[in-house]
């Protein structure tokens, strides 16, 4: 490519590496410096988890996601329900009510049909729970040894109600940052069943559809500025993306972060930072401080957000940067991760 221009570390990686799929800086560089120039004028819309398109005067949120989690089943879920919940949540973070999904399966030759049946049952049950219809799909098979049993792609469409305007660039100084509950649970749950690792207690994934929670938050009438589900790259990656999109700073309080003891212990043992560990059933909300308590009350009344808490605020200082006040009174930068601490978690 004659016009290749790329910051570190991508220019030192002539081939695809795992970090390119981690949702951090390397993923962003791959999109910005390879995909977008190649797409040219065919590329349209903001680089968000779901695109907003208007058809016949109706605003629709449209998203697609591929799931390659290893292993296929894990404590608290499987790639089947994850494929539904992940796309439902991406659509919901635009304030949309998810309606329909597509499902595409890439199956590895030799995978037991019983395993595929189990995953398909999980996917169907998750769709019923999320109240979405599976309306189209595809199936392909690859040679034995060229896959990990099954990969799944889902795309989703939802309708955005009039008056709802939720997007990353609406974050503004003074907003409070709310998280809907314990962070880092999904990533540690996946890690716990890899390579025979045990942490003394079973940690289950938090995978869940958040569309009902979002609907309850919107129903308060509060002006929700930003919603985001912190999946790959965790809370840190999501907050950095929002800060850069809106040109604002974010200041967190480490003492306010809801990290369950088992996640904190596992991360301490393995040298991981819970802020960078993936979640699959949590959301971040940026809300005007005058409406924060009202939104918090509704969230805490919902079964998926009983542990909702304010973890920080938006500031005019250090635009595009996230910092955290430590328990010792100092401040540290919470940067966008280059790749991913835990690959293949979704």
C-alpha positions, -999 to 999 in steps of 0.1 A, spaced: 0 0 0 17 32 -12 -1 55 11 3 35 43 6 59 72 3 44 107 14 52 142 30 27 165 26 -1 172 8 -11 140 37 -3 116 58 -28 136 33 -55 129 33 -64 91 8 -92 99 -24 -93 118 -18 -100 155 -43 -107 183 -42 -71 195 -59 -59 163 -91 -75 175 -89 -62 211 -110 -30 207 -81 -8 217 -55 14 199 -44 -13 175 -80 -19 164 -86 18 159 -54 21 139 -64 -9 117 -97 7 109 -84 43 104 -54 35 84 -63 4 64 -101 -2 62 -114 34 59 -89 44 31 -97 12 13 -135 18 16 -133 54 4 -166 71 -2 -184 39 4 -177 43 42 -204 64 59 -214 72 95 -196 76 128 -174 49 142 -198 37 169 -210 3 179 -243 9 160 -251 31 131 -282 54 131 -300 55 97 -333 71 88 -357 51 66 -390 66 57 -388 91 85 -380 63 111 -347 63 129 -331 29 130 -301 16 149 -281 -10 130 -252 -31 144 -233 -62 135 -209 -82 157 -189 -115 154 -183 -138 183 -152 -160 186 -151 -166 223 -129 -195 235 -142 -218 250 -176 -220 234 -192 -225 268 -181 -209 300 -195 -202 335 -227 -183 332 -232 -186 294 -220 -197 260 -212 -182 226 -249 -188 217 -264 -164 243 -234 -140 240 -241 -136 202 -276 -124 210 -269 -102 240 -238 -86 225 -257 -73 194 -289 -64 214 -268 -43 237 -249 -25 209 -283 -16 194 -297 -5 228 -268 18 235 -282 41 208 -314 43 228 -331 19 203 -356 -8 210 -341 -39 194 -365 -58 170 -348 -83 148 -315 -101 144 -297 -121 117 -276 -152 127 -247 -166 107 -228 -197 118 -193 -207 108 -189 -243 118 -157 -264 120 -158 -298 104 -159 -325 131 -177 -305 157 -203 -326 175 -238 -318 164 -248 -321 201 -226 -292 209 -241 -271 181 -276 -280 192 -268 -268 227 -254 -235 215 -284 -230 192 -308 -236 221 -289 -210 241 -291 -186 212 -329 -191 208 -335 -188 246 -315 -155 247 -335 -141 217 -368 -149 235 -355 -133 267 -345 -102 248 -378 -102 228 -361 -101 194 -369 -122 163 -343 -142 144 -353 -133 108 -325 -144 86 -292 -162 87 -265 -183 70 -244 -214 77 -209 -222 64 -185 -251 73 -147 -248 73 -121 -276 72 -112 -294 104 -84 -276 122 -94 -242 107 -118 -230 134 -127 -235 171 -159 -254 167 -182 -225 159 -180 -187 153 -212 -167 152 -221 -134 136 -253 -115 145 -266 -82 131 -295 -63 147 -319 -36 139 -339 -15 164 -361 16 164 -352 48 181 -381 68 196 -387 105 189 -368 127 212 -341 102 221 -306 115 213 -279 93 227 -244 95 212 -208 96 224 -202 132 214 -229 145 237 -208 140 268 -202 174 284 -184 188 314 -204 183 346 -220 150 336 -217 122 361 -205 88 349 -226 58 361 -218 21 358 -247 -3 362 -229 -28 384 -198 -49 391 -171 -47 364 -146 -72 351 -168 -102 357 -171 -116 321 -134 -115 313 -125 -132 346 -152 -158 340 -137 -167 306 -102 -167 321 -112 -190 349 -120 -219 325 -90 -215 303 -59 -236 310 -74 -251 341 -71 -219 361 -91 -218 394 -97 -189 418 -113 -207 447 -148 -197 437 -169 -199 405 -171 -166 387 -200 -165 362 -202 -142 332 -226 -113 334 -238 -117 299 -274 -103 297 -296 -82 274 -297 -46 285 -325 -33 263 -350 -35 291 -328 -15 315 -322 11 288 -359 14 282 -365 20 319 -338 47 320 -353 64 290 -388 62 305 -376 85 334 -376 114 309 -340 122 319 -318 134 291 -293 106 288 -263 120 270 -242 88 264 -247 51 268 -220 25 262 -215 -12 271 -179 -17 281 -170 -49 264 -136 -54 247 -111 -32 265 -134 -28 295 -145 4 311 -111 20 303 -115 16 265 -151 27 265 -144 59 285 -114 68 264 -134 65 232 -162 87 246 -137 113 259 -120 115 225 -153 117 206 -167 145 227 -134 163 233 -138 162 271 -119 147 300 -132 120 324 -121 118 360 -128 85 379 -126 77 416 -110 43 421 -127 39 455 -161 41 438 -154 14 412 -176 -17 419 -151 -45 416 -162 -77 433 -136 -93 456 -131 -124 435 -124 -103 404 -101 -80 423 -82 -111 437 -80 -127 403 -67 -95 386 -42 -90 414 -29 -125 410 -25 -122 373 -14 -86 371 -45 -74 353 -64 -41 358 -102 -46 362 -108 -13 343 -95 -31 312 -113 -64 316 -144 -70 294 -180 -69 306 -210 -83 287 -239 -72 309 -230 -38 321 -234 -3 308 -219 32 313 -242 62 313 -233 99 311 -261 119 328 -266 155 339 -259 157 376 -294 172 383 -310 140 369 -284 114 382 -303 104 413 -335 98 394 -317 76 369 -298 58 396 -330 50 415 -346 34 384 -314 15 376 -311 1 411 -347 -11 409 -339 -31 378 -326 -67 383 -296 -61 361 -284 -29 378 -289 -33 415 -253 -23 420 -254 8 399 -230 35 411 -215 69 402 -179 63 394 -167 97 380 -175 129 363 -168 147 330 -144 176 332 -132 203 308 -96 196 317 -73 172 298 -97 167 268 -96 132 253 -80 118 285 -93 96 313 -77 98 347 -84 81 380 -80 93 416 -63 65 434 -70 53 469 -38 69 481 -49 104 468 -28 104 437 -39 105 401 -31 81 373 -38 81 336 -62 54 324 -51 52 288 -67 34 258 -52 -1 258 -30 -10 228 -46 -44 223 -64 -65 248 -54 -81 282 -76 -111 275 -81 -121 238 -111 -141 225 -135 -131 253 -164 -123 230 
